[in-house]
Amino acid sequence: MKISSQKREKISEQILFFLYSKFPKPIFTSQIAWEIARDEEFIKKLLFDLKKKSLILEIKKNPKGVNYLKRSRWILSDQSYQIYKNHQ
């Protein structure tokens, strides 16, 4: 089943809003997928699209500085946060 680009944009907006509500805490992909009630692999694709647009940042290290092997955490970029903050 294929999802229209309009629906992909709506889901991406939900992701951005969720990250905004949790800012500055970085959130794991699985937590985002659970909150938005979507498949984790689909959410991961959308997250990488948002990363390419410089709207979010990927964090590949845990708080102790050790690289994750299979996980990523996500956070809004400072620019995106300021835009959301001014829009609210």
C-alpha positions as semicolon CSV with decimal commas, in nm:
position;residue;x (nm);y (nm);z (nm)
1;M;0,000;0,000;0,000
2;K;0,133;0,342;-0,094
3;I;0,085;0,652;0,120
4;S;0,027;0,982;-0,055
5;S;0,280;1,261;-0,021
6;Q;0,017;1,474;0,152
7;K;-0,029;1,211;0,425
8;R;0,349;1,170;0,456
9;E;0,373;1,546;0,518
10;K;0,102;1,529;0,786
11;I;0,282;1,244;0,963
12;S;0,611;1,436;0,938
13;E;0,439;1,733;1,102
14;Q;0,324;1,504;1,383
15;I;0,683;1,387;1,431
16;L;0,810;1,744;1,444
17;F;0,542;1,845;1,694
18;F;0,619;1,543;1,914
19;L;0,990;1,627;1,913
20;Y;0,904;1,989;1,992
21;S;0,694;1,883;2,291
22;K;0,986;1,676;2,428
23;F;1,262;1,929;2,349
24;P;1,551;1,925;2,454
25;K;1,527;1,554;2,537
26;P;1,639;1,334;2,244
27;I;1,386;1,060;2,161
28;F;1,448;0,710;2,024
29;T;1,294;0,607;1,691
30;S;1,087;0,337;1,862
31;Q;0,935;0,588;2,104
32;I;0,838;0,819;1,818
33;A;0,680;0,530;1,626
34;W;0,486;0,418;1,934
35;E;0,360;0,770;2,008
36;I;0,244;0,830;1,651
37;A;0,115;0,471;1,615
38;R;0,304;0,396;1,295
39;D;0,548;0,131;1,180
40;E;0,903;0,188;1,303
41;E;1,063;0,142;0,959
42;F;0,822;0,391;0,801
43;I;0,895;0,644;1,075
44;K;1,268;0,590;1,025
45;K;1,233;0,679;0,655
46;L;1,046;0,997;0,744
47;L;1,305;1,086;1,006
48;F;1,586;1,056;0,752
49;D;1,388;1,276;0,511
50;L;1,350;1,538;0,785
51;K;1,721;1,508;0,860
52;K;1,804;1,580;0,495
53;K;1,594;1,897;0,521
54;S;1,795;1,995;0,834
55;L;1,482;2,003;1,049
56;I;1,604;1,741;1,297
57;L;1,935;1,604;1,418
58;E;2,034;1,241;1,465
59;I;2,223;1,146;1,779
60;K;2,425;0,826;1,742
61;K;2,589;0,828;2,087
62;N;2,457;0,758;2,433
63;P;2,502;1,013;2,717
64;K;2,837;0,851;2,806
65;G;2,970;0,907;2,452
66;V;2,954;0,545;2,337
67;N;2,823;0,489;1,983
68;Y;2,494;0,307;1,943
69;L;2,519;0,005;1,716
70;K;2,158;-0,011;1,597
71;R;1,976;0,278;1,762
72;S;1,936;0,648;1,703
73;R;1,790;0,930;1,904
74;W;1,637;1,237;1,743
75;I;1,602;1,600;1,841
76;L;1,478;1,915;1,669
77;S;1,749;2,134;1,524
78;D;1,788;2,471;1,695
79;Q;1,650;2,647;1,388
80;S;1,338;2,427;1,381
81;Y;1,283;2,476;1,753
82;Q;1,295;2,854;1,717
83;I;1,046;2,844;1,428
84;Y;0,804;2,628;1,630
85;K;0,852;2,843;1,938
86;N;0,775;3,164;1,746
87;H;0,477;3,001;1,577
88;Q;0,313;2,894;1,905
